[in-house]
C-alpha cells in the first residue's frame, strides 16, 4: 500500500502508544519446547533499544499477544513495557477496550505485526507496520513494511521510522540519555 510521506507524518504526529505482537514480530516465530512445555524464545536486543528510544521520546510501549508466556512476561518486565495484553485472539477488540479505558483513539496507536491474527488491528490503528517476512495479507494493508524480519530488529527499525516521521532527533536522545 503506497502512502505519501506527508500522510505518514500526519499519522505519526498523533501516535502516543506503540504496540507490538510478540511471536514472529519481536521473535523470529520459533519456539523451543521441552516435555515440560515452552522452553525458549529468542528476542533481539536491538528491539529492546527501540523501547528505550520510544520511552525517551515520550511514546508509551505495549505488547499484545495471543499467547500467555512466562518468557514474554519476563521480557515485558525487563523492557519496562507500559501495557501488555496477553491471551487474546481478538486483538482489535482488546485494543479498542484499552483505548476507551485510556481515553485515546485508535489513531493514537501504532502497531507492528506479522500474522493474520494481527490483520484487523493493523487495518484500524493509526500507523501500521509489518515485519519483512509477514504474511502477504499484512504487507498489502500496512502503511510501512520493514526491511528487517521478525526477531531480527524489525521493531527497532519501525521505531526509528516512527520517530523520524515525528521529527524526533535520535542523535539528541543518544547524547542526552546515554
C-alpha positions, 0 to 999 in steps of 0.5 A: 500500500503506497502512502505519501510521506506527508500522510505518514507524518500526519499519522505519526504526529498523533501516535502516543502508544506503540504496540507490538505482537510478540511471536514472529514480530519481536521473535523470529516465530520459533519456539523451543519446547521441552516435555515440560512445555515452552522452553525458549524464545529468542528476542533481539536486543536491538528491539529492546533499544527501540523501547528505550528510544520510544520511552525517551521520546515520550511514546508509551510501549505495549505488547499484545499477544495471543499467547500467555508466556512466562518468557514474554512476561519476563521480557515485558518486565525487563523492557519496562513495557507500559501495557501488555495484553496477553491471551487474546485472539481478538486483538482489535477488540482488546485494543479498542477496550484499552483505548476507551479505558485510556481515553485515546483513539485508535489513531493514537496507536501504532502497531507492528505485526506479522500474522493474520491474527494481527490483520484487523488491528493493523487495518484500524490503528493509526500507523501500521507496520509489518515485519519483512517476512509477514504474511502477504495479507499484512504487507498489502494493508500496512502503511510501512513494511520493514526491511528487517524480519521478525526477531531480527530488529524489525521493531527497532527499525519501525521505531526509528521510522516512527520517530523520524516521521515525528521529527524526533532527533535520535542523535539528541536522545543518544547524547542526552540519555546515554 
